[in-house]
């Protein structure tokens, strides 16, 4: 579950222990609509975590939910939105692509 940032989250961001990203597109709506800023912590994700990942083929950064962990360790990602084409199953990515887990929305 992604929550609103607390003062502690903001202090962690100011101290450089969190990274800020902005969601682009509707693939994660309604949980994270287009334009939402999120704070991310570098950590290994679990199933159902919302993550930020950098795709190795084109250096593209995505925000998706971990739908399941494949037997080979790769993460099968999916968008939350139901009305967009990029909300369907995204596919499996290597855990090394994960930048971190979305902890909170940024005010």
Secondary structure, DSSP 8 states (H G I E B T S, - for coil): --EE--HHHHHHHHTTSSEEEE--SSTTTTTT-TT-EEEEE-----TT-EEEEE-TTT--EEEEEEEEE-TTS-EEEE-S-SSSGGGSEEEEE-GGGEEEEEEEE--
